[in-house]
Amino acid sequence: MSNKGSGVFIGGLILGTAIGALTGLLIAPRKGRETRKLLQKSARAIPEVAEDLSTSLHIQADRISHHTRLNWDETIERLQLAIAAGIDASQRENQALKQETNWKNVDSSNQQ
């Protein structure tokens, strides 16, 4: 699984667990007092779950940012090489055209 996919999976797993636990507590056949105690415990755990999710998202954002910078640098390098090759090819073609023009001018003056 890729780094990006694993972060999304972990975040979804944590969120799904929290939602599932809350849903289970609300529909479970318990007395009101027991359900309230379980809800209080779950409510106390929410900041920790949110912090874990936040940390996971931060790590994934850093990885994505790093990979984006690497890809951007590689793209710029390839673009610079392509531009340099285009300039070089253009200069060679320009020289070839000048030589061809010079030969034609020499031939024309020799025929006259």
DSSP file (Angstrom, degrees, kcal/mol; ACC not computed):
  #  RESIDUE AA STRUCTURE BP1 BP2  ACC     N-H-->O    O-->H-N    N-H-->O    O-->H-N    TCO  KAPPA ALPHA  PHI   PSI    X-CA   Y-CA   Z-CA
    1    1 A M              0   0    0      0, 0.0     5,-0.0     0, 0.0     0, 0.0   0.000 360.0 360.0 360.0 137.8    0.0    0.0    0.0
    2    2 A S     >  -     0   0    0      1,-0.1     4,-2.6     4,-0.0     5,-0.2  -0.237 360.0-111.1 -71.6 162.9    1.4    3.4   -0.8
    3    3 A N  H  > S+     0   0    0      1,-0.2     4,-1.8     2,-0.2     5,-0.2   0.899 119.7  49.7 -60.6 -41.0    2.2    6.0    1.8
    4    4 A K  H  > S+     0   0    0      1,-0.2     4,-1.8     2,-0.2    -1,-0.2   0.934 112.7  46.5 -64.2 -45.5   -0.6    8.2    0.7
    5    5 A G  H  > S+     0   0    0      1,-0.2     4,-2.4     2,-0.2    -2,-0.2   0.856 109.3  54.1 -66.1 -36.0   -3.1    5.3    0.7
    6    6 A S  H  X S+     0   0    0     -4,-2.6     4,-2.6     2,-0.2    -1,-0.2   0.873 107.7  50.3 -69.2 -35.5   -2.0    4.1    4.1
    7    7 A G  H  X S+     0   0    0     -4,-1.8     4,-2.4     2,-0.2    -1,-0.2   0.913 112.6  46.3 -66.3 -42.3   -2.5    7.5    5.7
    8    8 A V  H  X S+     0   0    0     -4,-1.8     4,-2.6     2,-0.2    -2,-0.2   0.907 113.0  50.7 -65.7 -41.5   -6.0    7.8    4.3
    9    9 A F  H  X S+     0   0    0     -4,-2.4     4,-2.6     2,-0.2    -2,-0.2   0.930 111.2  47.4 -61.7 -46.4   -6.7    4.2    5.4
   10   10 A I  H  X S+     0   0    0     -4,-2.6     4,-2.6     2,-0.2     5,-0.2   0.920 112.8  49.1 -62.7 -44.3   -5.6    4.9    9.0
   11   11 A G  H  X S+     0   0    0     -4,-2.4     4,-2.4     1,-0.2    -1,-0.2   0.918 113.5  46.5 -60.8 -43.5   -7.6    8.1    9.1
   12   12 A G  H  X S+     0   0    0     -4,-2.6     4,-2.9     2,-0.2    -2,-0.2   0.878 111.1  52.7 -65.4 -38.3  -10.7    6.3    7.8
   13   13 A L  H  X S+     0   0    0     -4,-2.6     4,-2.3     2,-0.2    -2,-0.2   0.925 111.5  45.3 -63.4 -45.4  -10.1    3.4   10.2
   14   14 A I  H  X S+     0   0    0     -4,-2.6     4,-2.2     2,-0.2    -2,-0.2   0.938 116.4  45.3 -64.4 -46.6   -9.9    5.8   13.2
   15   15 A L  H  X S+     0   0    0     -4,-2.4     4,-2.5    -5,-0.2     5,-0.2   0.918 113.7  49.7 -64.6 -43.0  -13.0    7.8   12.1
   16   16 A G  H  X S+     0   0    0     -4,-2.9     4,-2.7     1,-0.2    -1,-0.2   0.880 109.9  51.5 -62.8 -39.0  -14.9    4.6   11.4
   17   17 A T  H  X S+     0   0    0     -4,-2.3     4,-2.7    -5,-0.2     5,-0.2   0.923 110.9  47.7 -63.7 -44.5  -14.1    3.1   14.7
   18   18 A A  H  X S+     0   0    0     -4,-2.2     4,-2.2     2,-0.2    -2,-0.2   0.931 114.7  45.1 -63.7 -45.1  -15.2    6.2   16.5
   19   19 A I  H  X S+     0   0    0     -4,-2.5     4,-2.6     2,-0.2    -2,-0.2   0.916 114.2  49.6 -65.3 -42.3  -18.5    6.4   14.6
   20   20 A G  H  X S+     0   0    0     -4,-2.7     4,-2.7    -5,-0.2    -2,-0.2   0.905 111.0  49.1 -63.1 -42.2  -19.1    2.7   15.0
   21   21 A A  H  X S+     0   0    0     -4,-2.7     4,-2.2     2,-0.2    -1,-0.2   0.926 112.6  47.4 -64.4 -43.8  -18.5    2.8   18.8
   22   22 A L  H  X S+     0   0    0     -4,-2.2     4,-2.0    -5,-0.2    -2,-0.2   0.921 113.5  47.8 -63.8 -43.8  -20.8    5.8   19.2
   23   23 A T  H  X S+     0   0    0     -4,-2.6     4,-1.8     1,-0.2    -2,-0.2   0.919 111.1  51.3 -63.0 -43.7  -23.5    4.1   17.1
   24   24 A G  H  X S+     0   0    0     -4,-2.7     4,-1.0     1,-0.2    -1,-0.2   0.884 110.0  49.9 -61.1 -39.4  -23.2    0.9   19.0
   25   25 A L  H  < S+     0   0    0     -4,-2.2    -1,-0.2     1,-0.2    -2,-0.2   0.887 110.1  50.2 -66.7 -38.2  -23.5    2.7   22.3
   26   26 A L  H  < S+     0   0    0     -4,-2.0    -1,-0.2     1,-0.2    -2,-0.2   0.821 118.9  35.1 -73.4 -30.1  -26.6    4.5   21.3
   27   27 A I  H  < S+     0   0    0     -4,-1.8    -1,-0.2    -5,-0.1    -2,-0.2   0.457  90.4 113.4-104.1  -0.1  -28.5    1.5   20.0
   28   28 A A  S  < S-     0   0    0     -4,-1.0     2,-2.0    -3,-0.2     7,-0.1  -0.433  77.2-114.7 -71.5 144.6  -27.2   -1.0   22.6
   29   29 A P        +     0   0    0      0, 0.0     2,-0.3     0, 0.0    -1,-0.1  -0.524  69.4 128.1 -81.5  77.6  -29.8   -2.4   25.1
   30   30 A R        -     0   0    0     -2,-2.0     2,-0.1    -5,-0.2     0, 0.0  -0.811  65.4 -90.5-123.9 166.3  -28.3   -0.9   28.3
   31   31 A K     >  -     0   0    0     -2,-0.3     4,-2.4     1,-0.1     5,-0.2  -0.406  40.9-111.6 -71.0 156.3  -29.7    1.2   31.0
   32   32 A G  H  > S+     0   0    0      1,-0.2     4,-2.4     2,-0.2     5,-0.2   0.867 116.6  53.5 -57.4 -39.8  -29.5    5.0   30.6
   33   33 A R  H  > S+     0   0    0      2,-0.2     4,-2.0     1,-0.2    -1,-0.2   0.922 110.1  46.3 -64.8 -44.8  -26.9    5.4   33.3
   34   34 A E  H  > S+     0   0    0      1,-0.2     4,-2.3     2,-0.2    -2,-0.2   0.910 112.7  50.5 -63.6 -42.4  -24.6    2.7   31.8
   35   35 A T  H  X S+     0   0    0     -4,-2.4     4,-2.5     1,-0.2    -2,-0.2   0.906 109.1  51.2 -63.6 -41.5  -24.9    4.3   28.3
   36   36 A R  H  X S+     0   0    0     -4,-2.4     4,-2.4     2,-0.2    -1,-0.2   0.899 109.2  50.8 -63.6 -39.9  -24.1    7.8   29.7
   37   37 A K  H  X S+     0   0    0     -4,-2.0     4,-2.3     2,-0.2    -2,-0.2   0.921 111.6  47.4 -63.1 -43.5  -21.0    6.4   31.4
   38   38 A L  H  X S+     0   0    0     -4,-2.3     4,-2.5     1,-0.2    -2,-0.2   0.894 111.3  51.1 -65.1 -38.4  -19.8    4.8   28.2
   39   39 A L  H  X S+     0   0    0     -4,-2.5     4,-2.9     2,-0.2    -1,-0.2   0.891 108.5  52.1 -65.0 -38.4  -20.6    8.0   26.2
   40   40 A Q  H  X S+     0   0    0     -4,-2.4     4,-2.0     2,-0.2    -2,-0.2   0.921 110.4  47.9 -63.3 -43.1  -18.5   10.0   28.8
   41   41 A K  H  X S+     0   0    0     -4,-2.3     4,-1.3     2,-0.2    -2,-0.2   0.927 113.7  47.5 -61.4 -44.4  -15.6    7.6   28.3
   42   42 A S  H  X S+     0   0    0     -4,-2.5     4,-1.0     1,-0.2     3,-0.3   0.904 109.7  52.9 -64.0 -40.6  -15.9    7.9   24.5
   43   43 A A  H  < S+     0   0    0     -4,-2.9     3,-0.4     1,-0.2    -1,-0.2   0.861 107.3  52.3 -63.9 -34.9  -16.2   11.6   24.7
   44   44 A R  H  < S+     0   0    0     -4,-2.0     4,-0.4     1,-0.2    -1,-0.2   0.794 108.1  52.2 -70.1 -27.0  -12.9   11.7   26.8
   45   45 A A  H  X S+     0   0    0     -4,-1.3     4,-2.3    -3,-0.3     3,-0.3   0.673  88.2  82.9 -82.0 -17.2  -11.2    9.6   24.1
   46   46 A I  H  X S+     0   0    0     -4,-1.0     4,-3.1    -3,-0.4     5,-0.2   0.896  86.6  53.0 -58.7 -44.7  -12.2   12.0   21.2
   47   47 A P  H  > S+     0   0    0      0, 0.0     4,-2.4     0, 0.0    -1,-0.2   0.901 110.9  48.3 -58.6 -38.1   -9.4   14.5   21.7
   48   48 A E  H  > S+     0   0    0     -4,-0.4     4,-2.5    -3,-0.3    -2,-0.2   0.921 112.9  47.0 -66.7 -43.3   -6.8   11.6   21.6
   49   49 A V  H  X S+     0   0    0     -4,-2.3     4,-2.6     2,-0.2    -1,-0.2   0.921 113.1  49.4 -62.8 -43.5   -8.4   10.2   18.4
   50   50 A A  H  X S+     0   0    0     -4,-3.1     4,-2.7     2,-0.2    -2,-0.2   0.892 110.9  49.8 -63.7 -39.6   -8.5   13.7   16.9
   51   51 A E  H  X S+     0   0    0     -4,-2.4     4,-2.7    -5,-0.2    -2,-0.2   0.915 111.1  49.1 -65.6 -42.2   -4.9   14.3   17.8
   52   52 A D  H  X S+     0   0    0     -4,-2.5     4,-2.5     2,-0.2    -2,-0.2   0.925 113.4  46.8 -61.2 -44.3   -3.9   10.9   16.2
   53   53 A L  H  X S+     0   0    0     -4,-2.6     4,-2.7     2,-0.2    -2,-0.2   0.912 112.1  50.3 -64.1 -43.2   -5.9   11.7   13.1
   54   54 A S  H  X S+     0   0    0     -4,-2.7     4,-2.4     2,-0.2    -2,-0.2   0.912 111.2  48.5 -61.8 -43.3   -4.3   15.2   13.0
   55   55 A T  H  X S+     0   0    0     -4,-2.7     4,-2.5     2,-0.2    -2,-0.2   0.922 111.9  49.5 -62.9 -44.4   -0.8   13.8   13.3
   56   56 A S  H  X S+     0   0    0     -4,-2.5     4,-2.3     1,-0.2    -2,-0.2   0.921 112.3  47.3 -61.4 -45.0   -1.5   11.2   10.6
   57   57 A L  H  X S+     0   0    0     -4,-2.7     4,-2.5     2,-0.2    -1,-0.2   0.883 111.0  52.1 -64.8 -38.4   -2.8   13.9    8.2
   58   58 A H  H  X S+     0   0    0     -4,-2.4     4,-2.3     2,-0.2    -2,-0.2   0.921 109.8  48.7 -63.7 -44.3    0.2   16.1    9.0
   59   59 A I  H  X S+     0   0    0     -4,-2.5     4,-2.2     1,-0.2    -2,-0.2   0.927 112.8  47.8 -61.1 -45.4    2.6   13.3    8.2
   60   60 A Q  H  X S+     0   0    0     -4,-2.3     4,-2.6     1,-0.2    -2,-0.2   0.893 110.0  52.2 -64.7 -39.3    0.8   12.5    4.9
   61   61 A A  H  X S+     0   0    0     -4,-2.5     4,-2.5     1,-0.2    -1,-0.2   0.902 109.3  50.4 -63.5 -40.3    0.7   16.2    4.0
   62   62 A D  H  X S+     0   0    0     -4,-2.3     4,-2.5     2,-0.2    -2,-0.2   0.913 111.3  48.4 -62.9 -42.7    4.5   16.4    4.5
   63   63 A R  H  X S+     0   0    0     -4,-2.2     4,-2.6     2,-0.2     5,-0.2   0.925 112.7  47.5 -63.6 -44.7    5.1   13.3    2.4
   64   64 A I  H  X S+     0   0    0     -4,-2.6     4,-2.4     1,-0.2    -2,-0.2   0.918 112.2  50.0 -63.3 -42.8    2.9   14.7   -0.4
   65   65 A S  H  X S+     0   0    0     -4,-2.5     4,-2.4     2,-0.2    -2,-0.2   0.916 111.4  48.9 -60.9 -44.3    4.7   18.1   -0.2
   66   66 A H  H  X S+     0   0    0     -4,-2.5     4,-2.2     1,-0.2    -2,-0.2   0.930 113.0  46.2 -62.8 -46.8    8.1   16.4   -0.4
   67   67 A H  H  X S+     0   0    0     -4,-2.6     4,-2.6     1,-0.2    -1,-0.2   0.869 111.0  53.4 -65.5 -36.2    7.1   14.2   -3.4
   68   68 A T  H  X S+     0   0    0     -4,-2.4     4,-2.5    -5,-0.2    -1,-0.2   0.921 108.9  48.9 -64.0 -43.7    5.6   17.2   -5.1
   69   69 A R  H  X S+     0   0    0     -4,-2.4     4,-2.6     2,-0.2    -2,-0.2   0.916 111.8  49.2 -62.2 -42.5    8.8   19.2   -4.7
   70   70 A L  H  X S+     0   0    0     -4,-2.2     4,-2.3     1,-0.2    -2,-0.2   0.936 112.8  46.8 -61.8 -46.3   10.9   16.3   -6.1
   71   71 A N  H  X S+     0   0    0     -4,-2.6     4,-2.3     1,-0.2    -1,-0.2   0.891 112.2  51.0 -62.4 -39.4    8.6   15.9   -9.1
   72   72 A W  H  X S+     0   0    0     -4,-2.5     4,-2.6     2,-0.2    -2,-0.2   0.931 109.9  49.2 -64.2 -45.9    8.6   19.7   -9.7
   73   73 A D  H  X S+     0   0    0     -4,-2.6     4,-2.2     1,-0.2    -2,-0.2   0.906 112.4  48.2 -60.8 -42.5   12.5   19.8   -9.6
   74   74 A E  H  X S+     0   0    0     -4,-2.3     4,-2.4     2,-0.2    -1,-0.2   0.893 111.3  50.6 -64.8 -39.8   12.7   16.9  -12.0
   75   75 A T  H  X S+     0   0    0     -4,-2.3     4,-2.4     2,-0.2    -2,-0.2   0.920 110.5  48.8 -64.6 -44.0   10.1   18.5  -14.3
   76   76 A I  H  X S+     0   0    0     -4,-2.6     4,-2.6     2,-0.2    -2,-0.2   0.913 111.1  50.7 -61.9 -43.0   12.1   21.8  -14.3
   77   77 A E  H  X S+     0   0    0     -4,-2.2     4,-2.2     2,-0.2    -2,-0.2   0.926 111.6  46.9 -62.4 -45.0   15.3   19.9  -15.0
   78   78 A R  H  X S+     0   0    0     -4,-2.4     4,-2.3     1,-0.2    -1,-0.2   0.893 112.1  51.2 -63.7 -39.1   13.8   18.0  -18.0
   79   79 A L  H  X S+     0   0    0     -4,-2.4     4,-2.5     2,-0.2    -2,-0.2   0.911 109.0  50.2 -64.6 -42.5   12.3   21.3  -19.3
   80   80 A Q  H  X S+     0   0    0     -4,-2.6     4,-2.4     1,-0.2    -2,-0.2   0.902 111.4  48.9 -62.7 -40.9   15.7   23.0  -19.1
   81   81 A L  H  X S+     0   0    0     -4,-2.2     4,-2.5     2,-0.2    -1,-0.2   0.901 111.5  49.5 -65.0 -40.4   17.3   20.1  -21.0
   82   82 A A  H  X S+     0   0    0     -4,-2.3     4,-2.4     2,-0.2    -2,-0.2   0.903 111.5  48.4 -65.8 -41.2   14.6   20.2  -23.7
   83   83 A I  H  X S+     0   0    0     -4,-2.5     4,-2.6     2,-0.2    -2,-0.2   0.925 111.9  49.4 -64.8 -44.1   15.0   24.0  -24.1
   84   84 A A  H  X S+     0   0    0     -4,-2.4     4,-2.5     1,-0.2    -2,-0.2   0.907 112.0  48.6 -61.5 -41.9   18.8   23.7  -24.4
   85   85 A A  H  X S+     0   0    0     -4,-2.5     4,-2.6     2,-0.2    -1,-0.2   0.896 111.6  50.3 -65.5 -38.9   18.4   20.9  -27.0
   86   86 A G  H  X S+     0   0    0     -4,-2.4     4,-2.3     2,-0.2    -2,-0.2   0.904 111.3  47.7 -64.9 -42.0   15.9   23.0  -28.9
   87   87 A I  H  X S+     0   0    0     -4,-2.6     4,-2.4     2,-0.2    -2,-0.2   0.923 112.8  49.2 -63.8 -44.5   18.2   26.0  -28.9
   88   88 A D  H  X S+     0   0    0     -4,-2.5     4,-2.3     1,-0.2    -2,-0.2   0.927 112.4  47.1 -61.2 -46.3   21.1   23.8  -30.0
   89   89 A A  H  X S+     0   0    0     -4,-2.6     4,-2.4     1,-0.2    -1,-0.2   0.889 111.7  51.5 -63.5 -39.4   19.1   22.3  -32.8
   90   90 A S  H  X S+     0   0    0     -4,-2.3     4,-2.3     2,-0.2    -1,-0.2   0.903 110.1  48.5 -64.1 -42.0   17.9   25.7  -33.9
   91   91 A Q  H  X S+     0   0    0     -4,-2.4     4,-2.4     2,-0.2    -2,-0.2   0.904 111.6  49.6 -65.8 -41.2   21.4   27.1  -34.0
   92   92 A R  H  X S+     0   0    0     -4,-2.3     4,-2.5     2,-0.2    -2,-0.2   0.921 112.4  47.5 -63.1 -43.1   22.6   24.1  -36.1
   93   93 A E  H  X S+     0   0    0     -4,-2.4     4,-2.4     2,-0.2    -2,-0.2   0.892 110.5  52.3 -65.1 -39.1   19.8   24.5  -38.5
   94   94 A N  H  X S+     0   0    0     -4,-2.3     4,-2.2     2,-0.2    -2,-0.2   0.917 110.6  47.8 -62.5 -43.9   20.5   28.2  -38.8
   95   95 A Q  H  X S+     0   0    0     -4,-2.4     4,-2.5     1,-0.2    -2,-0.2   0.912 111.0  51.2 -63.2 -42.6   24.1   27.5  -39.6
   96   96 A A  H  X S+     0   0    0     -4,-2.5     4,-2.3     1,-0.2    -2,-0.2   0.906 110.7  48.6 -63.0 -40.9   23.1   24.9  -42.2
   97   97 A L  H  X S+     0   0    0     -4,-2.4     4,-2.6     2,-0.2    -1,-0.2   0.887 110.6  51.0 -65.9 -39.2   20.8   27.4  -43.8
   98   98 A K  H  X S+     0   0    0     -4,-2.2     4,-2.6     2,-0.2    -2,-0.2   0.920 111.4  47.6 -63.9 -43.0   23.5   30.1  -43.9
   99   99 A Q  H  X S+     0   0    0     -4,-2.5     4,-2.4     2,-0.2    -2,-0.2   0.911 112.3  49.4 -64.7 -41.2   25.9   27.7  -45.5
  100  100 A E  H  X S+     0   0    0     -4,-2.3     4,-2.2     2,-0.2    -2,-0.2   0.911 112.0  48.3 -63.7 -41.8   23.3   26.6  -48.1
  101  101 A T  H  X S+     0   0    0     -4,-2.6     4,-2.4     1,-0.2    -2,-0.2   0.907 111.0  50.9 -64.7 -41.7   22.6   30.2  -48.8
  102  102 A N  H  X S+     0   0    0     -4,-2.6     4,-2.3     2,-0.2    -2,-0.2   0.904 110.0  49.6 -62.7 -41.8   26.3   31.0  -49.2
  103  103 A W  H  X S+     0   0    0     -4,-2.4     4,-2.7     2,-0.2    -1,-0.2   0.900 110.7  50.1 -64.4 -40.8   26.8   28.1  -51.6
  104  104 A K  H  X S+     0   0    0     -4,-2.2     4,-2.5     2,-0.2    -1,-0.2   0.908 111.1  49.0 -64.3 -40.5   23.8   29.2  -53.7
  105  105 A N  H  X S+     0   0    0     -4,-2.4     4,-2.1     2,-0.2    -2,-0.2   0.896 112.0  48.6 -65.2 -39.8   25.2   32.8  -53.8
  106  106 A V  H  X S+     0   0    0     -4,-2.3     4,-1.9     2,-0.2    -2,-0.2   0.913 112.4  48.8 -66.0 -42.8   28.7   31.4  -54.8
  107  107 A D  H  X S+     0   0    0     -4,-2.7     4,-1.8     1,-0.2    -2,-0.2   0.905 110.9  50.7 -63.3 -41.5   27.1   29.2  -57.5
  108  108 A S  H  X S+     0   0    0     -4,-2.5     4,-0.9     1,-0.2    -1,-0.2   0.908 111.8  46.1 -64.5 -42.1   25.0   32.1  -58.9
  109  109 A S  H  < S+     0   0    0     -4,-2.1    -1,-0.2     1,-0.2    -2,-0.2   0.817 111.7  52.4 -72.7 -29.4   28.0   34.4  -59.1
  110  110 A N  H  < S+     0   0    0     -4,-1.9    -1,-0.2     1,-0.2    -2,-0.2   0.817 107.5  52.2 -73.2 -30.7   30.1   31.7  -60.8
  111  111 A Q  H  <        0   0    0     -4,-1.8    -1,-0.2     1,-0.2    -2,-0.2   0.721 360.0 360.0 -77.8 -20.6   27.4   31.1  -63.4
  112  112 A Q     <        0   0    0     -4,-0.9    -1,-0.2    -5,-0.2    -2,-0.2   0.468 360.0 360.0 -84.4 360.0   27.3   34.7  -64.4
